[in-house]
């Protein structure tokens, strides 16, 4: 990997690599799905190329993910956290307060 890669770019490279592996996509398959060459993906993976946001979004989608999941801090627990949040959002204000109290007592 390019030695001058910033921590932010390394995050993007690592995260896209994780999603690509989870989706079972090779660099060639991903490149075909987003309309780029395999060399383009290799340059990104090596830190030699900054991927424009619209291309990154296409790559995230091609991996079967969403930007929300991609940037979620604990990506391995994203689906569980999202499910809990969706349930929480549907609760009445009184029940939300109860859930918060319960969570505080579980610490």
Buried (B, 14 or more C-beta within 10 A) or exposed (E): EEEEBEEEBEEBBEBBBBBBEEBEBEBEBBBBBBEBEBEBBBBBBEBEBBBEEEBBBBBBBBBEBBEEBBEBEEBEEBEEBBEEEEEEEEEEEEEEEEBEEEEEEEE
